Amino acid sequence: MSKSDKGRPAPNAWWVGIVCGLATFVDTGITTGIPIALVLFQALKPDMPGLTPNDVGLLTGALTAGVAIGSLLGGRLGDRWGRRTVFIATMALTAVGAAIPLLDATFPTLLIGVTLIGIGVGADLPVALATISEAATDRNRGKILVFSNLLGGFGILLAVLLAINFGATGPTGGLVIFGTFAAVALGVLLLRLTIPESAVWLAARNERRAGIHTVRAELVRLRDFGQTPYRRPFLTLIGYYVLAAMATSVAGSFGTFVAVNVTGASIAEYNSWTTLAMPAAIVAAIWFMAVVDTKLRMSYYVVGSFGVVVANLLPVVFGFSLPMLIVSTVATVFFSAFCFETIMKVWTQESFPTMLRATAQGTVYAISRFATAGLNIVTPALVLLNPSALYIGVSVLAATGFFIGWLGFRRNARNEFDLESALVSPEVEPEPDTPNSVNA
């Protein structure tokens, strides 16, 4: 698209990818950093008991559940009310949620803060991704989505650096982590003001208002996910990503917990070594950027899937030691670049028309986060009970999920961007009008 809303030239697709891709930076930074902060709150003061392992599990579960709820709401609102309105409001909510624990680090306040953070981050991500994909073309869409996902690696790096530098300061370090992400969210919010509404979304809205029956104007209802050709990718994405996300959440959200409580390592020591994952993520992302828009993407998906499963089994086979946890983490980060978050985003963005795109992305995220939240609540107890059994279990989940993804997308996937502007015969009555929505 060459023009955006109000007739202004559309922003550069890579600039949109950077600014909106910071949603992934905030998401991964928060989902990595907040669990670390919660571990630091396990000892508030010598005469005041801190969070218990069960408290850490409940708060981590609340964060994940908040992301799930936000994903479900944000995706649908982004399709009905527009991308820009939603991604500005959600980043503001994230900043507020991260600032609340600075007032009081007790369990009730932390619960409110992490829940708001989760809702804000969850609602932001599907809308930001739709904005990126709609600003891009078939020649660079996959590359920009991969690049935006790479920004998530820097979010993890920020969380790790905070843990290294403040991991020995106890609750003070936890407050620094919350405060840092509040400031980051505020900065991203200011950058978002430079991004106009998606021209593709505006076109779909205007076609629907004018009664022009294109694919993107007609297909706006949730029940359209049950129709051919959208049913297969929708169910595949849910099954594949839910299982894979549950599996990776153990290492992603509880790597520090495992290192501290199973291997006896310190927070700073573990997170110092996990910085090795950053160059691995960069190399893998650059590598995948070169092939994601080609027919080789599925071959890399298969290799990555095997790599992630094997990496999760390394501590089981060779024992839970700090070196083995580091090797497992770095290998998982490298191989998951080919088979997990990035390719899921590409498949989701390509498989659905404009007015269902963010809804589909949000629904996939929501279901996966609800499932992950349930696992997160009991993960600390399972780690302390039998870490080997837990890691074997998540390896089975990962293998099953990746196999479902392969079954669903092993043939050439449908690219809705090439088809959604075609005219169709209307098969349903328009939904009731609501102010400012797609039907207004």
VOTITOR-350394 format. One line per 5 residues: number of its first residue (from 0); for each residue z, x, y negated of N, C-alpha, C. Coordinates in steps of 0.1 Angstrom, whole numbers, plus 5000, padded with zeros to 4 digits. Atoms other than C-alpha are relative to their C-alpha. Layout:
BEGIN
NUM = Z X Y Z X Y Z X Y  ...
This chain:
BEGIN
0 = 5000 5008 5012 5000 5000 5000 5000 5009 4988  5001 4992 5013 4991 5013 4965 5008 4994 4989  4992 5006 5010 5011 4988 4945 5013 4994 5005  4988 5006 4996 5047 4977 4947 5002 4988 4991  4997 5011 5008 5065 4948 4930 4998 5003 4985
5 = 5002 4998 5014 5058 4943 4893 4988 5009 4997  5012 4993 5002 5025 4961 4897 5001 5015 4998  4998 4985 5001 5040 4996 4897 4994 5007 5012  5005 4992 4988 5025 5023 4919 5011 5001 5010  4990 4999 4989 5042 5024 4952 5005 5014 5001
10 = 4994 4987 4999 5066 5053 4957 4994 5008 5011  5004 4992 4989 5056 5082 4979 5007 4997 5012  4994 5004 4987 5062 5074 5015 5011 5009 5005  4990 4990 4996 5081 5106 5021 5012 4999 4991  4988 5002 5009 5104 5099 4991 5007 4988 5005
15 = 4993 5012 4994 5111 5064 5006 5007 5004 5013  4994 4996 4988 5117 5081 5039 5013 5008 4998  4988 4992 5003 5142 5105 5024 5012 4991 4995  4990 5008 5006 5161 5080 5003 5006 4990 5009  4996 5010 4991 5162 5052 5028 5005 5007 5013
20 = 4995 4992 4989 5166 5078 5056 5014 5005 4999  4986 4996 5002 5199 5087 5041 5010 4990 5006  4992 5010 4993 5211 5055 5058 5004 5006 5014  4996 4993 4988 5210 5076 5090 5010 5011 4998  4990 4989 5004 5228 5105 5073 5014 4994 4999
25 = 4987 5006 5002 5256 5081 5063 5005 4995 5013  4996 5006 4987 5256 5063 5097 5006 5011 5009  4995 4990 4991 5259 5095 5118 5012 5007 4995  4989 4993 5006 5282 5112 5094 5013 4992 5001  4988 5008 4999 5306 5083 5094 5005 4998 5014
30 = 4996 5002 4986 5305 5076 5131 5005 5012 5007  4994 4987 4995 5312 5113 5137 5013 5003 4993  4989 4995 5008 5336 5120 5109 5012 4991 5000  4988 5009 5000 5358 5089 5109 5008 5001 5013  4991 4997 4988 5369 5094 5146 5008 5013 4999
35 = 4993 4988 5002 5378 5129 5136 5012 4998 4991  4989 5003 5010 5398 5117 5106 5011 4992 5007  4990 5008 4993 5416 5092 5129 5009 5009 5009  4993 4991 4992 5426 5120 5152 5010 5008 4991  4991 4993 5009 5441 5138 5122 5012 4991 4995
40 = 4989 5009 5004 5462 5107 5114 5009 4997 5011  4991 5001 4989 5479 5110 5148 5014 5005 4996  4987 4995 5005 5507 5128 5129 5001 4999 4985  4999 5001 5015 5514 5115 5094 5009 5009 4994  4990 4992 5005 5546 5132 5087 5010 5004 5012
45 = 4991 4996 4989 5573 5150 5108 5010 4988 5003  4991 5011 4998 5596 5120 5103 4993 4986 5001  5007 5013 5000 5569 5093 5105 4989 5001 5011  5010 5000 4989 5549 5086 5137 4987 4996 4995  5013 5003 5005 5512 5085 5132 4993 4991 5010
50 = 5008 5008 4991 5484 5068 5151 5002 5004 5015  4999 4998 4986 5487 5065 5189 4986 5001 5005  5014 5000 4994 5457 5072 5212 4994 4986 5001  5005 5014 5000 5454 5034 5216 4996 4995 4986  5004 5004 5014 5454 5030 5178 4986 5007 4997
55 = 5012 4993 5003 5426 5056 5176 4988 4992 5007  5010 5007 4992 5406 5037 5203 4997 4986 4993  5003 5013 5006 5411 5003 5185 4993 5002 4987  5007 4998 5013 5401 5017 5151 4986 5004 5002  5013 4996 4997 5371 5034 5166 4991 4988 5004
60 = 5007 5012 4996 5362 5002 5183 4997 4990 4988  5003 5008 5012 5366 4983 5150 4989 5005 4992  5011 4994 5007 5343 5007 5133 4986 4996 5007  5012 5003 4993 5317 5002 5160 4996 4985 5000  5003 5014 5001 5321 4964 5160 4996 4996 4987
65 = 5005 5003 5013 5317 4963 5123 4986 5004 4998  5015 4996 5001 5284 4982 5126 4992 4990 5007  5007 5011 4993 5274 4956 5152 4998 4988 4992  5001 5012 5008 5282 4927 5130 4991 5002 4988  5008 4997 5012 5266 4943 5100 4985 5001 5004
70 = 5014 4999 4995 5234 4951 5120 4994 4986 5002  5005 5013 4997 5230 4915 5131 4998 4992 4987  5001 5007 5013 5236 4901 5095 4989 5007 4991  5009 4993 5009 5217 4928 5076 4986 4999 5004  5014 5001 4996 5186 4927 5097 4994 4987 4996
75 = 5005 5013 5003 5182 4890 5093 4999 4997 4985  5001 5001 5015 5190 4890 5056 4989 5008 4994  5011 4992 5005 5166 4918 5050 4986 4994 5002  5012 5007 4997 5138 4898 5066 4998 4987 4991  5001 5013 5008 5146 4866 5046 5001 5002 4985
80 = 4997 4999 5014 5158 4879 5013 4994 5012 4993  5006 4988 5005 5140 4912 5009 5008 5013 5004  4994 4988 4996 5147 4948 5018 5010 5006 4989  4993 4993 5010 5159 4961 4984 5014 4994 4997  4987 5007 5003 5186 4935 4977 5011 5004 5010
85 = 4991 4998 4989 5202 4941 5010 5005 5015 5000  4996 4986 4999 5201 4979 5011 5008 5005 4989  4991 4996 5011 5217 4982 4977 5014 4995 5002  4987 5006 4998 5245 4958 4985 5008 5006 5011  4993 4995 4988 5253 4973 5019 5005 5014 4997
90 = 4995 4986 5003 5256 5009 5005 5012 4999 4991  4988 5002 5008 5280 4996 4979 5012 4996 5008  4989 5004 4991 5301 4980 5006 5005 5012 5008  4996 4987 4993 5301 5013 5025 5009 5008 4992  4992 4991 5009 5314 5032 4995 5014 4994 4998
95 = 4987 5007 5001 5342 5006 4990 5009 5002 5012  4992 4998 4988 5353 5007 5026 5005 5014 5002  4995 4986 4998 5355 5045 5027 5011 5003 4990  4990 4997 5010 5376 5045 4995 5014 4993 5003  4988 5008 4997 5402 5019 5008 5011 5009 5006
100 = 4989 4992 4994 5421 5043 5031 5006 5011 4991  4994 4990 5009 5426 5067 5002 5013 4994 4993  4988 5007 5006 5452 5041 4990 5012 5001 5009  4989 5001 4990 5472 5040 5022 4994 5003 5014  5006 4996 4987 5466 5057 5056 5007 4994 5011
105 = 4993 5007 4989 5486 5032 5077 4989 4992 5008  5010 5007 4992 5470 5013 5105 4994 4988 4994  5007 5012 5006 5464 4980 5087 4990 5003 4990  5010 4997 5010 5447 4996 5058 4988 5007 5006  5011 4993 4993 5426 5019 5080 4991 4990 5007
110 = 5008 5010 4993 5416 4988 5100 4990 4993 4990  5008 5007 5010 5403 4971 5068 4989 5009 4996  5009 4991 5005 5386 5002 5056 4988 5003 5010  5010 4996 4991 5368 5012 5088 4991 4987 5004  5008 5012 4997 5357 4975 5094 4989 4998 4989
115 = 5010 5002 5011 5341 4973 5060 4989 5011 5000  5009 4989 4998 5325 5007 5065 4989 4997 5011  5009 5004 4989 5311 4995 5098 4990 4990 4996  5009 5011 5004 5297 4963 5084 4989 5005 4990  5009 4995 5010 5281 4982 5054 4989 5009 5007
120 = 5009 4991 4993 5265 5009 5076 4991 4992 5009  5008 5008 4991 5253 4984 5102 4990 4992 4993  5010 5008 5007 5237 4961 5077 4989 5008 4993  5010 4992 5007 5220 4989 5059 4989 5006 5008  5009 4992 4992 5203 5007 5087 4987 4993 5004
125 = 5012 5006 4996 5178 4981 5100 4991 4997 4988  5008 5003 5012 5167 4972 5065 4994 5013 4994  5005 4988 5005 5163 5008 5054 4989 5005 5009  5011 4996 4991 5142 5016 5085 4987 4992 4998  5012 5009 5002 5119 4986 5079 4993 5004 4987
130 = 5005 4995 5013 5115 4999 5043 4991 5012 5002  5007 4988 4997 5105 5033 5056 4986 4997 5007  5012 5003 4992 5080 5020 5082 4989 4993 4992  5009 5008 5008 5064 4996 5057 4994 5008 4989  5005 4992 5011 5059 5023 5031 4990 5011 5006
135 = 5008 4990 4993 5042 5046 5057 4986 4994 5005  5013 5004 4993 5008 5045 5075 5001 5004 5014  5000 4997 4986 4999 5048 5111 4999 5015 5003  5001 4986 4998 4992 5085 5106 5013 5008 4998  4987 4993 5003 5027 5094 5093 5012 4992 5003
140 = 4988 5009 4998 5050 5065 5103 5010 5006 5009  4991 4994 4990 5064 5082 5134 5006 5012 4994  4994 4988 5005 5068 5115 5116 5011 4998 4990  4990 5003 5010 5087 5100 5087 5013 4994 5006  4988 5006 4993 5110 5080 5110 5007 5011 5008
145 = 4993 4989 4994 5117 5112 5130 5007 5008 4990  4993 4993 5010 5124 5130 5098 5012 4993 4995  4988 5007 5005 5147 5103 5086 5012 5001 5010  4990 4998 4990 5165 5106 5119 5006 5014 5000  4995 4987 5001 5168 5143 5114 5011 5001 4989
150 = 4990 5001 5010 5188 5135 5083 5014 4997 5006  4987 5003 4993 5214 5121 5107 5007 5012 5005  4994 4987 4995 5219 5156 5121 5008 5006 4989  4993 4994 5011 5229 5167 5086 5013 4992 4997  4988 5008 5001 5254 5138 5085 5010 5005 5010
155 = 4991 4995 4990 5269 5151 5117 5005 5014 4996  4996 4987 5004 5269 5186 5103 5011 4999 4989  4990 5002 5011 5288 5174 5072 5014 4997 5006  4988 5004 4994 5314 5158 5094 5007 5012 5007  4995 4989 4993 5317 5189 5115 5006 5011 4990
160 = 4995 4990 5009 5321 5212 5085 5013 4995 4993  4988 5005 5005 5348 5189 5071 5011 5002 5010  4990 4998 4989 5366 5191 5105 5004 5015 5001  4997 4986 4999 5363 5229 5105 5010 5004 4989  4993 4996 5012 5377 5233 5070 5013 4993 4998
165 = 4988 5008 5003 5403 5206 5070 5007 4995 5013  4994 5004 4987 5411 5201 5107 5014 5004 5002  4987 4995 4999 5443 5220 5104 5010 4995 4990  4992 5005 5011 5456 5201 5074 5006 4986 5003  4995 5013 4996 5465 5169 5093 4995 4988 4992
170 = 5004 5012 5008 5465 5136 5074 4992 5003 4987  5007 4997 5012 5453 5153 5043 4985 5002 5003  5014 4999 4996 5421 5163 5061 4993 4987 5003  5006 5014 4997 5416 5127 5072 4996 4994 4987  5003 5006 5013 5418 5116 5036 4988 5007 4993
175 = 5012 4993 5006 5393 5143 5025 4987 4995 5007  5011 5005 4993 5369 5130 5052 4996 4986 4994  5003 5013 5006 5371 5094 5039 4995 5001 4986  5004 4998 5014 5369 5105 5003 4986 5006 4999  5013 4994 5000 5338 5126 5010 4989 4990 5003
180 = 5010 5010 4997 5319 5098 5026 4999 4988 4990  5000 5010 5011 5329 5074 4998 4991 5005 4989  5008 4993 5011 5313 5099 4973 4985 5000 5005  5014 4999 4994 5282 5103 4996 4993 4986 4999  5006 5014 5001 5277 5065 4998 4997 4996 4986
185 = 5003 5003 5014 5279 5062 4960 4988 5007 4995  5012 4993 5003 5253 5089 4956 4988 4994 5005  5011 5006 4994 5230 5073 4980 4996 4987 4993  5002 5012 5007 5235 5040 4962 4991 5002 4987  5007 4997 5012 5223 5055 4930 4985 5004 5002
190 = 5013 4996 4996 5192 5070 4947 4992 4988 5004  5006 5012 4995 5184 5036 4962 4994 4992 4988  5005 5007 5011 5179 5022 4927 4985 5004 4996  5014 4995 5003 5146 5042 4925 4990 4994 5010  5009 5006 4990 5131 5023 4955 4997 4985 4997
195 = 5003 5014 5002 5112 4991 4948 5000 4992 5013  5001 5009 4989 5109 4961 4971 4987 5004 5009  5011 4997 4991 5086 4967 5002 4988 4991 4996  5013 5007 5003 5050 4958 4993 4996 4991 5012  5003 5007 4988 5045 4947 5029 5008 4987 5001
200 = 4992 5012 4999 5074 4923 5028 4996 4990 4989  5005 5009 5011 5062 4909 4994 4987 4993 5004  5012 5006 4995 5028 4903 5009 5002 4989 5010  4997 5010 4990 5042 4884 5038 5007 4988 4993  4994 5011 5007 5064 4863 5015 4990 4992 4992
205 = 5010 5007 5008 5036 4855 4992 4990 4992 5008  5009 5007 4991 5013 4846 5020 5006 4987 5006  4993 5012 4995 5039 4822 5034 5001 4989 4989  4999 5010 5011 5044 4806 5000 4987 4993 4997  5013 5005 5002 5007 4802 4996 4993 4992 5011
210 = 5005 5007 4989 5002 4787 5030 4989 5007 5007  5010 4991 4993 4981 4816 5042 5006 5004 5014  4994 4999 4987 4986 4816 5080 4997 5014 5007  5001 4987 4993 4988 4853 5089 5011 5002 5010  4990 4998 4990 5008 4867 5117 5014 5003 4994
215 = 4987 4996 5007 5034 4882 5094 5006 4989 4992  4995 5011 5007 5037 4850 5074 5005 4989 5009  4996 5011 4991 5040 4826 5104 5012 5003 5009  4990 4997 4990 5063 4845 5127 5013 5004 4993  4988 4997 5007 5097 4843 5111 5012 4995 5007
220 = 4989 5006 4993 5119 4824 5136 5005 5009 5011  4994 4992 4989 5143 4839 5161 4994 4997 5013  5005 5004 4987 5127 4820 5189 4986 5007 5003  5012 4992 4998 5095 4840 5183 5001 5012 5008  4998 4988 4991 5111 4869 5201 4998 4996 5015
225 = 5002 5004 4986 5108 4848 5233 4985 4998 5003  5014 5003 4998 5070 4845 5229 4993 5013 5003  5009 4989 4998 5043 4868 5242 4993 5003 4986  4998 4987 4993 5037 4896 5231 5013 5007 4996  4988 4994 5006 5072 4901 5216 5011 5000 5010
230 = 4989 5001 4990 5094 4892 5246 5002 5013 5007  4999 4988 4992 5087 4923 5267 5006 5011 4992  4994 4989 5007 5094 4949 5240 5015 4997 4995  4987 5004 5005 5124 4929 5227 5011 5002 5011  4991 4999 4989 5141 4927 5261 5001 5015 5005
235 = 4999 4986 4996 5132 4963 5269 5008 5008 4991  4993 4992 5010 5146 4977 5237 5015 4997 5002  4986 5003 4998 5179 4958 5243 5006 5007 5012  4995 4994 4987 5183 4969 5279 5001 5015 4999  5000 4985 5000 5173 5005 5273 5010 5006 4990
240 = 4992 4993 5011 5191 5012 5240 5015 4997 5002  4986 5004 4998 5223 4993 5249 5007 5010 5010  4994 4991 4990 5229 5014 5280 5000 5015 4996  5001 4986 5005 5218 5047 5264 5010 5002 4989  4990 4998 5011 5240 5041 5234 5014 5000 5005
245 = 4986 4999 4994 5271 5034 5255 5002 5013 5006  4998 4987 4993 5265 5066 5274 5002 5011 4990  4999 4989 5010 5260 5088 5243 5012 4998 4991  4989 5002 5009 5289 5072 5224 5013 5008 5004  4988 4993 4995 5315 5090 5246 5000 5014 4994
250 = 5001 4986 5005 5303 5125 5236 5000 4999 4984  5002 5000 5014 5294 5114 5201 5012 4996 4992  4988 5005 5007 5326 5095 5191 5013 5007 5005  4987 4996 4994 5351 5111 5214 4999 5015 5005  5001 4986 4996 5339 5147 5218 5012 5008 4995
255 = 4988 4994 5005 5368 5159 5196 5012 4996 5008  4989 5004 4992 5392 5138 5215 5001 5006 5014  5000 4993 4987 5381 5152 5248 5004 5015 4999  4997 4985 5002 5382 5188 5235 5015 5002 4998  4986 4999 5003 5417 5183 5222 5009 4997 5011
260 = 4991 5005 4991 5433 5163 5249 4997 5004 5015  5003 4996 4987 5415 5176 5280 4999 5015 5002  5001 4985 4999 5406 5213 5273 5011 5007 4993  4990 4993 5008 5434 5220 5249 4995 5007 4988  5006 4994 5011 5411 5232 5222 5005 4994 4987
265 = 4997 5006 5013 5419 5227 5185 4988 4993 4994  5011 5008 5006 5399 5204 5163 4990 5010 4993  5009 4991 5007 5386 5233 5142 4992 5009 5009  5007 4992 4990 5377 5254 5172 4989 4993 5006  5011 5008 4994 5357 5227 5189 4989 4998 4990
270 = 5010 5004 5009 5339 5216 5158 4992 5013 4994  5007 4988 5004 5331 5252 5148 4988 5003 5010  5011 4998 4991 5311 5256 5180 4990 4990 5001  5010 5010 4999 5294 5223 5178 4990 5001 4989  5010 4998 5010 5276 5235 5147 4987 5006 5006
275 = 5012 4995 4993 5252 5251 5172 4990 4988 5003  5009 5011 4997 5239 5216 5178 4990 4997 4989  5009 5003 5012 5224 5215 5143 4986 5007 5001  5013 4994 4998 5197 5241 5149 4992 4994 5012  5006 5006 4988 5190 5225 5183 4994 4987 4995
280 = 5006 5013 5005 5185 5191 5165 4988 5002 4991  5011 4998 5009 5162 5206 5139 4988 5004 5007  5011 4995 4992 5140 5224 5164 4994 4988 5008  5005 5011 4992 5138 5193 5186 4993 4990 4991  5006 5010 5009 5130 5170 5156 4986 5005 4995
285 = 5012 4994 5004 5103 5193 5143 4989 4999 5011  5009 5000 4988 5088 5195 5178 4995 4986 5002  5003 5014 4998 5089 5157 5182 4991 4994 4989  5008 5005 5011 5074 5151 5148 4985 5003 5003  5013 4995 4998 5043 5170 5160 4993 4991 5011
290 = 5006 5008 4989 5038 5146 5190 5002 4985 5000  4996 5014 5000 5054 5113 5181 4989 4990 4997  5011 5009 5003 5022 5098 5167 4988 5002 5009  5011 4998 4990 5001 5109 5197 5004 4994 5013  4998 5005 4987 4998 5099 5233 5010 5007 5008
295 = 4991 4992 4993 5022 5126 5243 5015 4995 4999  4986 5004 5003 5053 5107 5231 5007 4996 5013  4993 5004 4987 5060 5092 5266 5003 5011 5009  4997 4988 4992 5058 5125 5284 5013 5007 4995  4988 4994 5006 5084 5139 5260 5012 4991 5002
300 = 4989 5009 4997 5105 5108 5265 5006 5002 5014  4995 4998 4986 5107 5114 5302 5007 5013 5001  4993 4987 5000 5116 5151 5298 5014 4999 4993  4987 5001 5007 5143 5142 5273 5010 4992 5007  4991 5008 4992 5157 5115 5295 5007 5008 5011
305 = 4994 4992 4990 5162 5139 5324 5010 5010 4994  4991 4990 5007 5177 5165 5300 5014 4994 4996  4988 5006 5004 5203 5141 5286 5009 4997 5012  4992 5003 4989 5215 5129 5320 5006 5012 5006  4995 4988 4995 5218 5164 5333 5011 5006 4991
310 = 4990 4995 5009 5237 5175 5302 5013 4994 5001  4987 5007 4999 5263 5148 5306 5007 5003 5013  4994 4997 4987 5269 5159 5342 5006 5014 5000  4996 4986 5000 5275 5196 5333 5016 5002 5001  4986 4999 4999 5313 5192 5326 5006 4995 5013
315 = 4995 5005 4987 5317 5173 5358 4998 5010 5011  5003 4990 4990 5300 5199 5379 5007 5013 4998  4994 4986 5003 5314 5231 5362 5014 4999 4994  4986 5001 5005 5347 5218 5349 5001 4997 4985  4998 5003 5014 5360 5205 5316 5007 5012 4993
320 = 4995 4989 5008 5363 5237 5296 4993 4999 4986  5006 5000 5013 5355 5243 5259 4986 5005 5001  5014 4995 4999 5324 5264 5267 4990 4989 5006  5009 5010 4994 5310 5237 5290 4998 4987 4992  5001 5011 5009 5317 5209 5265 4989 5003 4989
325 = 5009 4996 5010 5298 5229 5239 4985 5000 5005  5013 5000 4994 5268 5235 5262 4995 4986 5002  5003 5014 4997 5268 5198 5272 4996 4993 4987  5003 5006 5013 5269 5187 5235 4987 5004 4994  5013 4995 5006 5241 5210 5223 4988 4995 5008
330 = 5011 5005 4991 5219 5201 5253 4997 4986 4998  5002 5014 5003 5224 5164 5247 4993 4998 4987  5006 5002 5013 5216 5167 5211 4985 5004 5000  5014 4996 5000 5184 5186 5218 4991 4990 5008  5009 5008 4992 5170 5164 5246 5000 4985 4995
335 = 5000 5014 5005 5180 5131 5230 4991 4998 4988  5010 5002 5011 5156 5138 5201 4987 4995 5005  5013 5005 4994 5128 5129 5225 5001 4986 5007  4999 5012 4992 5143 5098 5242 5010 4990 4995  4990 5010 5004 5170 5081 5222 4998 4994 4987
340 = 5000 5008 5013 5175 5070 5186 4986 5000 4994  5013 5000 5008 5142 5082 5171 4989 4992 5007  5011 5007 4994 5118 5068 5197 5003 4985 5000  4996 5014 5001 5138 5035 5197 4996 4994 4987  5004 5005 5013 5132 5032 5160 4985 4998 4999
345 = 5015 5001 5001 5095 5039 5163 4995 4988 5008  5005 5012 4992 5090 5014 5191 5004 4987 4994  4996 5013 5006 5110 4987 5173 4992 4997 4988  5007 5002 5012 5092 4992 5140 4985 4996 5003  5014 5002 4997 5058 4991 5157 4998 4986 5008
350 = 5001 5011 4991 5065 4961 5180 5001 4986 4994  4997 5013 5006 5073 4933 5156 4994 4998 4986  5006 5002 5013 5057 4917 5125 5011 5000 4989  4992 4997 5012 5072 4920 5090 5013 4991 4999  4989 5009 5002 5095 4889 5089 5009 5000 5012
355 = 4991 4999 4988 5110 4898 5123 5004 5015 5002  4999 4986 4997 5110 4936 5120 5015 5004 4998  4986 4996 5002 5145 4942 5105 5009 4992 5009  4992 5008 4991 5159 4913 5125 5000 5006 5014  5001 4994 4987 5147 4929 5157 5008 5013 5001
360 = 4992 4988 5000 5161 4963 5147 5015 4998 4999  4986 5003 5001 5194 4948 5137 5006 4994 5012  4995 5006 4987 5197 4928 5169 5002 5010 5010  4998 4989 4990 5191 4958 5191 5012 5008 4997  4989 4993 5004 5216 4977 5171 5013 4993 5002
365 = 4988 5008 4999 5241 4949 5171 5005 4999 5014  4996 5001 4986 5241 4943 5208 5005 5013 5006  4995 4987 4995 5244 4980 5215 5013 5004 4995  4988 4997 5006 5272 4984 5191 5012 4992 5005  4989 5008 4994 5292 4955 5205 5004 5005 5014
370 = 4997 4994 4987 5288 4970 5240 5008 5013 4998  4993 4987 5002 5298 5004 5227 5014 4998 4995  4986 5002 5005 5328 4990 5208 5009 4997 5011  4992 5003 4989 5341 4976 5240 5004 5012 5008  4997 4988 4993 5338 5009 5257 5009 5010 4992
375 = 4992 4991 5008 5353 5028 5228 5014 4996 5000  4986 5004 5000 5384 5008 5229 5008 5006 5012  4993 4995 4988 5392 5020 5264 4997 5014 5003  5004 4986 4997 5376 5054 5262 5011 5010 5000  4989 4990 5000 5407 5074 5252 5009 4999 5013
380 = 4992 5002 4988 5426 5059 5281 4993 5005 5012  5008 4996 4989 5397 5066 5305 4999 5016 5000  5000 4986 5001 5395 5102 5292 5013 5006 5006  4987 4995 4995 5432 5108 5299 5002 4997 5015  4998 5004 4986 5430 5090 5333 4991 5009 5009
385 = 5009 4992 4991 5399 5107 5348 4987 5003 4993  5012 4997 5008 5374 5124 5326 4987 5002 5008  5011 4998 4992 5351 5133 5354 4993 4987 5004  5005 5013 4996 5347 5097 5366 4993 4993 4988  5006 5006 5012 5340 5086 5330 4987 5006 4997
390 = 5012 4993 5003 5313 5112 5325 4989 4997 5011  5009 5004 4989 5297 5103 5359 4995 4986 4996  5004 5014 5003 5297 5066 5348 4990 4999 4989  5010 5000 5011 5280 5073 5315 4987 5006 5003  5013 4994 4995 5254 5094 5332 4992 4990 5007
395 = 5007 5011 4993 5245 5065 5354 4995 4990 4990  5005 5009 5010 5243 5042 5324 4988 5006 4992  5011 4994 5007 5221 5067 5306 4987 5000 5008  5012 4999 4992 5197 5071 5335 4994 4986 5002  5005 5014 4998 5194 5033 5340 4993 4996 4987
400 = 5005 5003 5013 5188 5028 5303 4986 5006 4997  5012 4993 5002 5161 5054 5301 4989 4995 5009  5010 5006 4990 5144 5040 5332 4994 4987 4995  5005 5013 5006 5142 5006 5315 4990 5002 4989  5009 4997 5011 5127 5021 5284 4986 5005 5005
405 = 5013 4995 4995 5100 5039 5305 4992 4988 5006  5007 5011 4994 5092 5007 5324 4993 4991 4989  5005 5009 5011 5087 4987 5291 4989 5006 4992  5010 4993 5010 5067 5013 5271 4991 5010 5007  5008 4989 4994 5050 5035 5297 4985 4998 4998
410 = 5014 5002 5004 5016 5019 5288 5000 5001 4985  5002 4999 5015 5002 5021 5253 5007 4988 4994  4993 5011 5006 5025 5001 5231 4992 4993 4989  5007 5008 5011 5013 4974 5207 5005 5004 4987  4996 4996 5014 5013 4984 5170 4997 4988 4991
415 = 5002 5012 5008 5019 4953 5150 4995 5002 4986  5006 4997 5014 5010 4970 5117 4985 4999 4999  5015 5001 5000 4974 4970 5128 4995 4985 5002  5004 5013 4996 4975 4933 5137 5006 4988 4991  4992 5011 5006 5000 4913 5115 4993 4994 4988
420 = 5007 5007 5011 4976 4906 5086 4989 4991 5004  5011 5009 4995 4952 4887 5109 5004 4985 4998  4997 5014 5002 4949 4850 5103 5002 4993 5014  4997 5008 4988 4963 4826 5129 5001 4985 4997  4998 5014 5002 4966 4789 5134 5014 4997 5000
425 = 4986 5003 5000 5000 4776 5124 5004 4991 5012  4996 5007 4988 5019 4764 5155 5014 4993 4998  4987 5006 5002 5052 4755 5139 5001 4995 4985  4997 5004 5014 5065 4737 5108 5007 5010 4993  4993 4990 5008 5077 4759 5080 5015 4997 5000
430 = 4986 5002 5001 5115 4764 5079 5003 4994 4986  4996 5005 5013 5134 4746 5051 5001 5011 4990  4999 4990 5011 5132 4764 5018 5014 5003 4996  4987 4996 5005 5162 4784 5006 4997 5009 4988  5003 4992 5012 5164 4800 4971 4999 5015 5003
435 = 5003 4985 5000 5150 4836 4969 4996 5005 5014  5003 4995 4987 5142 4837 5006 4985 5000 5002  5014 4999 4997 5108 4841 5023 4992 4987 4997  5007 5013 5001 5101 4804 5020 5001 4994 4986  4998 5006 5014 5111 4800 4983 4987 5000 4993
